[in-house]
């Protein structure tokens, strides 16, 4: 895999993390103040940190981080649909990071992606627990 392709994948990841950070930030403000809103706020900060790490990898390899993103899907305005959307975003990211870790031959990139992957799995678990607790309340 050439450096140019690695930079493109990292930029795709950067944009996904940017979109997640924006979605989670917006959803945090729409949710009433509750445990899921506080978790969503904290995870939005994690996503911004992932962007920082990815931007560092991109620029070290001669690229520039891109901020071009698609129209955002927030998942609706009710807590259940927002949590479901956030779970989907984390699940999609997990699949992509697993595939990239298997295919990218750059040890530094793989190390960072593994760390992000671990956090994305934790995020998904956090969101799932909040969604499940809604069903039992």
PEHU-V171125 format. One record per run of one state. SS is the DSSP state (a for helix, b for strand, c for the rest). FROM is the first residue (numbers start at 1). TO is the last residue. Records with the same first field share a line. If there is no record, write none. Layout:
BEGIN
SS: FROM-TO ; FROM-TO
END
This chain:
BEGIN
c: 1-2 ; 31-34 ; 61-78 ; 104-106 ; 137-137
a: 3-30 ; 35-60 ; 79-103 ; 107-136
END
